[in-house]
Amino acid sequence: MFRGGVAMVRVDAQVVDGHRVLGNLTQEDFAVYDEGRPQKTEYFGRESDRVDLLLLLDVSGSMHRYLEQMAAVAREALEQLREGDRVSVMLFARRTQVREPFTEDFKEIAREIGEAVHESGLGSGTAINAAVTDAASYAGSQPPRGRRAVLILTDNLGLNYQLPDEVVVRALSEADCVLNAMVAGKGERPKPPRPGQRLNPDFTPSDVFRLAEETGGEAVKADRVDTTFRQTVERLRTRYSMHYRAPESPAGAFHRIRVELAPEARRRYPRALIRTRSGYYAK
């Protein structure tokens, strides 16, 4: 949420129709609801909004060949970004490290991605939820200048210790970050527990699919990271931004957001799916 005298709620949305991303919609094509109440959109933006994109790269041993695939097309993929967009690189395994602060020098970003495969000093293991939380904190520490997105490359294989998904989603929400994920290798979405199965609440399986859904992003199973990276950057750039005045609310209260296509737009695109964050915490 941004403040400029009046608290504003920012909603980023992606609209897909099958495999196609819809980038030609207007403000009149959307209806936005906060706790079920319709909201007046004060600002509507599309591709003109600048993007701060944080690349969060899993450098655990199983990820090396996928990092190499990503590095091979990094410069080409990042050329889809626009003047004023910025990119940062953060690496993680057990710990995180910012390897390149936000910059418009995409050649340097591509070089850092290429160097990531040689990183071996961040500990053994894959602490995904901790890494995403660190990424949200770092992105949220930057002055507001447009849309914020985290793109994680990982195999989604790991256990999170005392850091449940709800905490991570809140960190992303408070930083106004959308999480997108490229899931490589054998990584899959965790299966729900079997009936009667008892789980240790201190240890939860990693689930970047859920984190992406809750923040309005997209998680893609990447058989070939080089192809997926190009496609993900293109789709990430094709999103809509809508701002509305925050309703009066006690600090810390959670507000559910719903974004729908207006009737005429729904008639044109009856199968369209809207990806947007599930809500926000009042400040």
Residue, then its C-alpha position, 0 to 999 in steps of 0.5 A: m500500500f502506498r501513501g501520498g496524503v491518502a492511503m492507496v491500495r495498489v492491485d497488480a493483475q494479469v489476465v490470461d485467456g488459455h495460453r494467451v496473455l491479454g494486454n489490450l484491456t482498459q480501465e473500464d474492463f475491470a471491476v475491483y472489490d475490497e471486502g466485497r465492496p466495489q471500489k473506484t479506481e483512481y489510477f490505471g496503468r499498463e505497460s507504461d509502469r516501471v518495473d523493479l524485478l528481483l531475480l532470486l536464484d537457487v544456487s544449491g547443487s541440484m540447480h547448476r545446469y538450470l542456472e546455466q540455461m538461464a544465463a545463456v539467454a539472460r541478455e536476450a530475455l532482459e531486452q524485453l524490459r523497458e527504459g526505466d525498468r531495473v533488475s537485481v540479483m539475489l542468490f540463496a541456498r541456506r542463506t541469501q546474498v544480494r549479488e547485484p543491487f537494482t540497476e538498469d545495466f542488464k549486461e551486468i545482471a546477465r554476467e551475475i547470472g552466469e557467475a551464480v553457478h560458481e557460488s558455493g558459500l551460502g551453506s548447504g540446504t535450500a531455505i526457500n521461504a526464508a529467501v523469499t522473505d529476504a527478497a521481499s524485505y530488500a525489494g520493499s526497502q527501495p523507494p516506491r517507483g512502480r511495480r515490484a516483482v520477485l522471480i524465483l528459480t528453484d526446484n521447490l525442494g526443501l523444508n521451511y523451519q518455523l516460517p509458514d507460508e502465511v508469514v511469507v505472503r504477508a511479507l510480500s504483501e507489505a512490500d507490494c511484491v508479486l512473486n513469480a516462479m520457475v520450478a525446475g527439475k523434479g520440483e512439484r507442488p506438494k501433495p496435501p496431507r493424507p486424511g489422519q496424517r499428522l504433520n509437525p507444524d514447525f516443518t512445512p514443505s516449500d510451495v512456491f506455487r501457493l506463494a505465487e497464487e496468493t500474491g497474484g503471480e504465476a508459477v511455471k514448471a520449467d522443463r527448459v529454463d532458457t525458454t521459460f525465462r524469456q516467456t516469463v519476462e514477457r508475461l511479467r511485463t504485460r500486467y495491469s496496475m490499479h490503485y484505489r483509496a484504502p477504506e477506513s480500517p483498523a491497522g493490521a486488519f486483512h482485506r480481501i481483494r477481488v478483481e473481475l472483468a466487467p460484463e462486456a469484457r467477460r462477454r468478449y473473453p468468457r474463459a479469461l482468468i485474472r491473477t491478482r493478490s488475495g488481499y492486503y493488511a491495512k496500515 
